[in-house]
Amino acid sequence: MSREPESAPVEDDLSRRMAALGLREEDVDETFVRSSGPGGQNVNKVATCVQLVHRPTGVRVRCQSSRHQAANRRRARELLVARLEARRDALRSAARSAAEARRRASRPRPPALRRRLLESKTRRGRTKQLRRPPGVD
């Protein structure tokens, strides 16, 4: 019984997400190290932990959730894509927030607010004028 038909959609979805991000395999450094934790002799002898580094962004992902290197490679790539997508979305959100803040700051103030601000400034000026020593104008 082959597992190819089952994993093909997962790989296809992952490659589609990588392409949407502009993530190329050449930009990813992949290293294998020994895992830690339970797993017995397999963990101690085989380098099943996968570590990925996306060179352009410096994002680092480490996966040792499975005792199988191939499963960890796939999972590490999924984690890397998820982190890069989250980073992209955060940058977009920050840009949108900054644009909205600029728009709000540059809009004209309502007449009632302008009137209240002017009244407040007038009151403050009178208060400061009363603090002056006599004879100073």
C-alpha positions in Angstrom: 0.0 0.0 0.0 1.6 3.3 -1.1 1.3 6.6 0.7 1.9 8.7 -2.4 -1.7 9.7 -3.1 -2.2 10.8 0.5 0.9 13.0 0.7 0.7 14.5 -2.8 -2.0 17.1 -1.9 0.0 18.1 1.1 3.1 18.6 -0.9 1.2 20.4 -3.6 -0.4 22.8 -1.1 3.0 23.4 0.5 4.7 24.2 -2.8 1.8 26.5 -3.7 2.2 28.4 -0.5 6.0 28.6 -1.0 5.5 30.0 -4.5 3.0 32.6 -3.2 5.6 33.8 -0.7 8.4 33.8 -3.3 10.2 31.2 -1.2 12.8 29.3 -3.2 14.6 26.1 -2.0 17.9 27.8 -2.9 17.3 30.4 -0.2 16.8 27.7 2.5 19.7 26.2 4.4 18.8 22.7 5.7 20.8 21.0 8.4 20.2 17.7 10.2 21.2 17.2 13.9 20.4 14.6 16.5 17.1 15.0 18.2 16.6 15.0 22.0 14.0 13.4 24.1 12.3 10.0 23.9 13.0 7.8 21.0 15.7 5.4 22.2 18.4 4.2 20.0 17.0 5.8 16.9 17.2 9.3 18.5 20.8 8.6 19.6 22.1 7.3 16.3 20.2 9.1 13.5 20.1 12.8 12.8 16.3 13.2 12.5 16.0 16.8 13.8 15.7 19.2 10.9 16.8 22.8 11.1 15.9 25.3 8.4 17.2 28.8 8.0 15.7 31.2 5.4 18.8 33.2 4.5 17.1 36.4 3.2 15.0 36.9 6.3 17.1 35.0 8.9 14.0 33.0 10.1 15.1 29.8 11.8 12.9 26.7 12.3 13.7 23.5 14.1 11.5 20.4 14.0 12.0 17.1 15.9 8.3 16.2 16.4 8.7 12.8 14.7 11.3 10.0 14.8 11.4 10.1 10.9 13.6 12.6 9.1 11.3 12.8 6.1 8.3 13.7 8.3 10.4 16.3 10.2 11.6 17.8 6.9 8.0 18.3 5.7 6.8 19.6 9.1 9.8 22.0 9.2 8.9 23.5 5.8 5.3 23.9 6.9 6.5 25.8 10.0 8.8 27.9 8.0 6.1 28.9 5.5 3.7 29.6 8.4 6.2 31.9 10.1 7.0 33.7 6.9 3.3 34.2 6.1 2.7 35.5 9.7 5.7 37.9 9.2 4.3 39.1 5.8 0.8 39.6 7.3 2.2 41.6 10.3 4.2 43.9 7.9 1.1 44.5 5.8 -1.0 45.2 8.9 1.6 47.6 10.2 1.7 49.4 6.9 -2.1 49.6 6.8 -2.2 51.0 10.4 0.4 53.6 9.6 -1.5 54.7 6.5 -4.7 54.9 8.5 -3.0 56.9 11.2 -1.6 59.4 8.6 -5.0 59.7 7.1 -6.6 60.5 10.5 -3.9 62.9 11.4 -4.3 64.9 8.2 -8.0 65.2 8.1 -9.5 68.6 9.0 -10.7 69.1 12.6 -14.5 69.6 13.0 -15.6 73.2 13.8 -16.9 72.3 17.3 -13.5 70.9 18.2 -11.7 73.9 16.8 -13.9 76.2 18.9 -13.3 74.2 22.1 -9.5 74.2 21.5 -9.6 77.9 20.9 -11.6 78.5 24.1 -9.2 76.3 26.0 -6.2 78.2 24.7 -7.9 81.5 25.6 -8.5 80.3 29.2 -4.9 79.1 29.5 -3.6 82.5 28.3 -5.7 84.4 30.8 -4.5 82.1 33.6 -0.8 82.7 32.6 -1.4 86.4 32.3 -2.6 86.5 35.9 0.6 84.9 37.0 2.8 87.7 35.6 4.4 90.1 38.0 2.7 93.6 38.1 4.1 96.0 35.5 5.1 93.4 32.9 3.1 93.5 29.7 
